[in-house]
Amino acid sequence: MTDSESSVRRRKPDPAADTPDVAEPEDDKPKDKAPKKTKKKSKKARLDEDDYPRSALLLDIVRVATFLFLASCGLSYLVSSGESFFWGMSNPPKYLKASWWSKQLTGPLYLTPSELATFDGTDATKPLYLAINGSIYDVSSNRRTYGPGGSYQYFAGCDAARAFVTGCFAEDRTPDMRGVADMFLPIDDPAIDRHWSAAEMAEMKKSEQEEADRKVQEGLAHWVNFFKNSPKYEFVGYVKRPVGWPGTEPVRKLCDAAVKGRKKRTVPEGK
């Protein structure tokens, strides 16, 4: 063996080249390495993650809208006394009308009889008013009844309190109630009235007058409360009367229809 061959065989391998990689112990790893960067998610992945929150939001919106719709229907039903679920009321309550709120702020109107007469419905650009016992009400919501050609057209544009009690619409378009109680009084008939003494007759006539006055008051109060409490009609104001009224006018005669309703006294048994 030559010297050259011997030197080749004795040559040590290069440690850097032939030594296998050995994992470093965990404790020996450097601890100041920067954290690994996370991969940026794709657009599709982000959309997939957002699907649930968006659908939940839409569901919440539908729930709230459904609740508000049902609540509105229920409130409409209560306010309209069962007329409508959708606020389509033919005669909405006073507090749902802008005109009513306007009147609350401006205060009541004061109209003379001649001024009130211009609101009888002949002018379609004006509201329709009627008065009873001095109080004026807007009855525009019922023009078919109180307007021209209506069955109660005689009440429009005036205070016809007397007609409400007597039933004489055309004749008694006045608030003067003097003499109305006579319609509830019996007719004097000497042939029948002779069954009572003068004292008895005087006492009986006093009771009959009190009863007649009570019937007039009750009859008028019925209609006064009807307009006052009606959700259809708005209170507008008051009628201005001349000083000294009704003494400034002659006492009206009882209308024919009211006279015909009077009856004679009935003689009680034993008289």
C-alpha positions as CSV (number, residue, x, y, z in Angstrom):
1,M,0.0,0.0,0.0
2,T,1.3,3.3,-1.0
3,D,1.6,6.3,1.2
4,S,-1.1,8.1,-0.8
5,E,-3.6,5.3,-0.4
6,S,-3.0,5.2,3.3
7,S,-3.6,8.9,3.7
8,V,-6.9,8.7,1.8
9,R,-8.2,5.9,4.0
10,R,-7.3,7.7,7.2
11,R,-9.0,10.9,6.3
12,K,-11.7,11.7,8.8
13,P,-15.1,12.5,7.5
14,D,-16.2,16.2,7.6
15,P,-18.4,16.5,10.6
16,A,-20.4,19.3,9.1
17,A,-21.1,17.3,6.0
18,D,-21.7,13.8,7.3
19,T,-23.0,14.2,10.9
20,P,-26.8,13.7,10.9
21,D,-29.1,16.5,12.2
22,V,-29.8,16.2,15.9
23,A,-32.9,18.0,17.3
24,E,-32.0,20.7,19.8
25,P,-33.3,20.2,23.3
26,E,-36.5,22.1,24.1
27,D,-34.7,24.1,26.7
28,D,-32.0,25.2,24.4
29,K,-34.3,26.7,21.8
30,P,-34.2,30.5,21.7
31,K,-37.2,32.0,23.3
32,D,-37.2,35.4,21.6
33,K,-38.4,34.1,18.3
34,A,-41.3,36.1,16.8
35,P,-44.7,34.4,16.7
36,K,-45.7,32.7,13.5
37,K,-48.0,34.8,11.3
38,T,-51.5,33.4,10.9
39,K,-52.6,32.8,7.4
40,K,-55.0,35.4,6.1
41,K,-58.4,33.9,5.7
42,S,-60.0,33.8,2.3
43,K,-63.0,35.9,1.4
44,K,-65.1,32.7,1.1
45,A,-64.1,31.7,4.6
46,R,-65.1,35.1,6.0
47,L,-68.5,35.0,4.4
48,D,-69.1,31.5,5.8
49,E,-68.4,32.8,9.3
50,D,-70.8,35.8,8.9
51,D,-73.7,33.8,7.6
52,Y,-75.2,33.0,11.1
53,P,-75.0,36.5,12.6
54,R,-76.7,38.1,9.5
55,S,-79.5,35.5,9.5
56,A,-80.0,36.1,13.2
57,L,-80.3,39.8,12.7
58,L,-82.8,39.4,9.9
59,L,-84.9,37.1,12.2
60,D,-84.8,39.7,15.0
61,I,-86.0,42.4,12.6
62,V,-88.9,40.2,11.4
63,R,-89.9,39.4,15.0
64,V,-89.9,43.1,16.0
65,A,-91.9,44.1,12.9
66,T,-94.4,41.3,13.5
67,F,-94.9,42.4,17.1
68,L,-95.4,46.1,16.2
69,F,-97.9,45.1,13.5
70,L,-99.9,42.9,15.8
71,A,-99.8,45.6,18.6
72,S,-101.0,48.2,16.1
73,C,-103.9,46.0,15.0
74,G,-104.9,45.3,18.6
75,L,-104.7,49.0,19.5
76,S,-106.8,50.0,16.5
77,Y,-109.4,47.4,17.4
78,L,-109.7,48.8,21.0
79,V,-109.7,52.4,20.0
80,S,-112.3,51.9,17.2
81,S,-114.5,49.7,19.5
82,G,-114.1,46.8,17.1
83,E,-114.6,48.8,13.9
84,S,-111.2,48.2,12.3
85,F,-107.8,46.5,12.8
86,F,-106.0,48.8,10.5
87,W,-106.9,52.4,11.7
88,G,-109.4,52.7,8.8
89,M,-112.1,54.2,11.0
90,S,-115.0,56.1,9.5
91,N,-115.2,58.2,12.6
92,P,-111.8,58.3,14.4
93,P,-111.8,59.4,18.1
94,K,-111.4,63.1,18.7
95,Y,-107.9,62.8,20.0
96,L,-106.8,61.3,16.7
97,K,-107.9,64.4,14.7
98,A,-105.5,67.3,14.2
99,S,-108.5,69.7,14.3
100,W,-109.4,68.6,17.8
101,W,-105.8,69.3,19.0
102,S,-105.9,72.6,17.3
103,K,-109.1,73.6,19.1
104,Q,-107.6,72.6,22.4
105,L,-104.8,75.0,21.9
106,T,-106.8,77.9,20.5
107,G,-109.7,77.6,22.8
108,P,-113.5,77.5,22.2
109,L,-115.3,79.6,19.6
110,Y,-118.0,82.1,20.4
111,L,-120.5,82.5,17.6
112,T,-123.7,84.6,17.4
113,P,-126.8,82.9,16.0
114,S,-126.3,84.6,12.6
115,E,-122.6,83.5,12.5
116,L,-123.6,79.9,13.4
117,A,-126.1,79.9,10.6
118,T,-123.3,80.1,8.0
119,F,-122.1,76.6,9.1
120,D,-125.3,74.8,8.1
121,G,-123.7,72.7,5.4
122,T,-124.7,74.7,2.3
123,D,-121.0,75.8,2.0
124,A,-119.0,72.6,1.4
125,T,-115.8,74.5,2.3
126,K,-116.9,75.0,5.9
127,P,-117.4,72.5,8.7
128,L,-120.9,71.5,9.7
129,Y,-122.0,72.8,13.1
130,L,-125.1,72.4,15.3
131,A,-125.7,73.6,18.8
132,I,-127.8,72.4,21.7
133,N,-128.4,74.2,24.9
134,G,-125.7,76.8,24.0
135,S,-122.9,74.4,23.1
136,I,-121.7,74.1,19.5
137,Y,-120.5,70.8,18.0
138,D,-118.8,69.9,14.7
139,V,-120.9,67.2,13.1
140,S,-119.1,67.2,9.7
141,S,-118.4,63.5,10.0
142,N,-122.2,62.9,9.5
143,R,-123.1,65.2,6.7
144,R,-125.5,62.7,5.3
145,T,-127.7,63.1,8.3
146,Y,-127.2,66.7,9.3
147,G,-126.3,68.2,5.9
148,P,-128.7,69.6,3.2
149,G,-131.3,66.9,2.4
150,G,-130.5,64.9,5.5
151,S,-133.2,63.7,7.9
152,Y,-131.9,66.0,10.6
153,Q,-130.9,69.0,8.5
154,Y,-133.1,71.3,10.6
155,F,-130.6,71.0,13.5
156,A,-127.6,72.3,11.4
157,G,-126.5,75.9,11.7
158,C,-128.6,76.7,14.8
159,D,-129.4,75.8,18.4
160,A,-132.6,73.8,18.1
161,A,-132.7,72.5,21.7
162,R,-136.5,73.0,21.7
163,A,-137.0,70.7,18.7
164,F,-135.0,67.9,20.3
165,V,-137.7,67.7,23.0
166,T,-140.9,68.5,21.1
167,G,-139.9,66.6,17.9
168,C,-141.1,69.5,15.8
169,F,-137.9,69.9,13.7
170,A,-139.0,72.5,11.2
171,E,-141.1,74.7,13.6
172,D,-138.9,74.7,16.8
173,R,-135.4,75.6,15.5
174,T,-134.8,77.6,18.7
175,P,-133.2,77.1,22.1
176,D,-136.1,78.8,23.8
177,M,-137.6,76.2,26.1
178,R,-140.4,78.3,27.6
179,G,-143.7,76.6,27.4
180,V,-142.3,73.2,26.3
181,A,-143.4,71.6,29.6
182,D,-147.0,72.1,28.5
183,M,-146.7,69.1,26.2
184,F,-146.5,66.9,29.3
185,L,-149.4,68.5,31.1
186,P,-152.9,67.0,30.9
187,I,-155.7,68.9,29.1
188,D,-158.2,70.7,31.4
189,D,-161.7,69.3,31.0
190,P,-164.4,70.7,33.4
191,A,-166.5,67.6,33.0
192,I,-163.7,65.5,34.5
193,D,-162.0,68.1,36.7
194,R,-165.2,68.6,38.8
195,H,-164.4,65.4,40.6
196,W,-161.7,67.2,42.5
197,S,-162.1,70.1,44.9
198,A,-160.4,73.4,44.2
199,A,-157.7,72.6,46.8
200,E,-157.2,69.1,45.4
201,M,-157.0,70.5,41.9
202,A,-154.5,73.2,42.9
203,E,-152.2,70.6,44.6
204,M,-152.6,68.2,41.7
205,K,-151.7,70.8,39.1
206,K,-148.6,71.8,41.1
207,S,-147.4,68.1,41.1
208,E,-148.2,67.8,37.3
209,Q,-146.1,70.9,36.6
210,E,-143.2,69.6,38.5
211,E,-143.4,66.3,36.7
212,A,-143.6,68.1,33.3
213,D,-140.6,70.2,34.1
214,R,-138.7,67.1,35.1
215,K,-139.5,65.4,31.8
216,V,-138.3,68.4,29.8
217,Q,-135.0,68.5,31.7
218,E,-134.5,64.8,31.2
219,G,-135.4,65.0,27.5
220,L,-133.0,67.8,26.9
221,A,-130.2,66.3,29.1
222,H,-130.4,63.1,27.1
223,W,-129.4,64.9,23.9
224,V,-127.0,67.2,25.5
225,N,-125.1,64.2,26.9
226,F,-125.4,62.4,23.5
227,F,-123.4,65.1,21.7
228,K,-121.1,65.8,24.6
229,N,-120.0,62.1,25.0
230,S,-120.1,61.1,21.3
231,P,-116.7,60.2,19.8
232,K,-118.0,61.3,16.4
233,Y,-118.6,65.0,17.2
234,E,-116.2,67.6,18.4
235,F,-117.1,70.4,20.8
236,V,-116.4,73.7,19.1
237,G,-117.6,76.5,21.4
238,Y,-120.6,78.4,22.6
239,V,-123.4,80.5,21.2
240,K,-123.4,84.2,22.1
241,R,-126.9,85.4,23.1
242,P,-128.1,89.0,23.3
243,V,-128.3,90.5,26.8
244,G,-131.7,89.7,28.3
245,W,-132.5,86.7,26.1
246,P,-134.9,85.0,26.0
247,G,-137.0,87.7,27.5
248,T,-136.4,89.8,24.4
249,E,-138.5,87.4,22.4
250,P,-142.2,86.4,22.6
251,V,-143.1,83.1,24.1
252,R,-143.6,80.5,21.4
253,K,-146.8,78.4,21.1
254,L,-146.5,74.7,21.5
255,C,-146.2,73.1,18.1
256,D,-149.2,71.0,16.7
257,A,-147.5,67.7,17.1
258,A,-146.7,68.3,20.7
259,V,-150.3,69.5,21.4
260,K,-151.7,66.4,19.9
261,G,-149.8,64.3,22.4
262,R,-151.6,65.8,25.4
263,K,-154.3,63.8,27.1
264,K,-157.1,64.5,29.5
265,R,-157.0,63.6,33.2
266,T,-158.3,60.2,34.3
267,V,-160.8,60.1,37.1
268,P,-159.5,57.6,39.7
269,E,-161.8,55.0,41.1
270,G,-163.9,56.1,44.0
271,K,-164.2,59.7,42.8
